[in-house]
Every structure is written in C-alpha cells, then in structure tokens.
Amino acid sequence: MQIREKIKSLLALKCVTITKLAQLMSEKTGKPYNFQKISHKLRLNRLTLEEAYIIADILGYNLEFIEKKNN
C-alpha cells in the first residue's frame, strides 16, 4: 500500500478531511499547509518522514520502525 492510500484510509477512519489535516499541521508546526500542498505531496509521494510523524501524531498513531526478527 502506498503512503497516499494509507494516509487517506487513516483520515477516513478518523473522519478528518485533508483540509482539516492541513489546518492542524499548520497549527502544530507553524508552517503553512493547505489542501493543495498536502494533496500534491501525497500524489507525488513527496511526504517527508517528519511530515509522516506529524500526521501520525495528529491522527493519534505512533509511527515507528520495528526491527525484523531473523529466523
């Protein structure tokens, strides 16, 4: 699953629009975000890891890397 589909699924589960996400990201970071900017980043797979962490936090999730277990 691409990051775009995953984030859109999580947004739908939390009943949060991209416009609302942009507003919350702007409030949290102090950087300007809007519907077009986030849509563009998602469409082109240009979301930064920092932005992914911010989105996860806003939606109430942890984003973490888990080491694979070697069998």
GIKACOR-V775369 format. One record per residue. N is the residue number from 1. RES is the residue in one letter. SS is DSSP state (@ for helix, = for strand, . for the rest). PHI is phi as a letter, one per 30 degrees, with the letter a starting at -180 (none if undefined). BURIAL is I if it has 24 or more other C-alpha atoms within 12 Angstrom, else O. Layout:
# GIKACOR-V775369
n: [N | N]
res: [RES | RES]
ss: [SS | SS]
phi: [PHI | PHI]
burial: [BURIAL | BURIAL]
This chain:
# GIKACOR-V775369
n: [1 | 2 | 3 | 4 | 5 | 6 | 7 | 8 | 9 | 10 | 11 | 12 | 13 | 14 | 15 | 16 | 17 | 18 | 19 | 20 | 21 | 22 | 23 | 24 | 25 | 26 | 27 | 28 | 29 | 30 | 31 | 32 | 33 | 34 | 35 | 36 | 37 | 38 | 39 | 40 | 41 | 42 | 43 | 44 | 45 | 46 | 47 | 48 | 49 | 50 | 51 | 52 | 53 | 54 | 55 | 56 | 57 | 58 | 59 | 60 | 61 | 62 | 63 | 64 | 65 | 66 | 67 | 68 | 69 | 70 | 71]
res: [M | Q | I | R | E | K | I | K | S | L | L | A | L | K | C | V | T | I | T | K | L | A | Q | L | M | S | E | K | T | G | K | P | Y | N | F | Q | K | I | S | H | K | L | R | L | N | R | L | T | L | E | E | A | Y | I | I | A | D | I | L | G | Y | N | L | E | F | I | E | K | K | N | N]
ss: [. | . | @ | @ | @ | @ | @ | @ | @ | @ | @ | @ | @ | . | . | . | . | @ | @ | @ | @ | @ | @ | @ | @ | @ | @ | @ | @ | . | . | . | . | . | @ | @ | @ | @ | @ | @ | @ | @ | @ | . | . | . | . | . | @ | @ | @ | @ | @ | @ | @ | @ | @ | @ | @ | . | . | . | . | . | . | . | . | . | . | . | .]
phi: [none | d | e | e | d | d | d | d | d | d | d | d | d | c | h | c | d | d | d | d | e | d | d | d | d | d | d | d | c | i | c | d | b | b | e | d | d | d | e | d | d | d | d | c | h | c | d | d | d | e | d | d | d | d | d | e | d | e | d | i | b | c | c | b | c | c | d | d | d | d | c]
burial: [O | O | O | O | O | O | I | I | O | O | I | O | O | O | O | O | O | I | O | O | I | I | I | I | I | O | O | O | O | O | O | O | I | O | O | O | O | I | I | O | O | I | O | O | O | O | O | O | O | O | I | I | O | I | I | I | O | I | I | O | O | O | O | O | O | O | O | O | O | O | O]
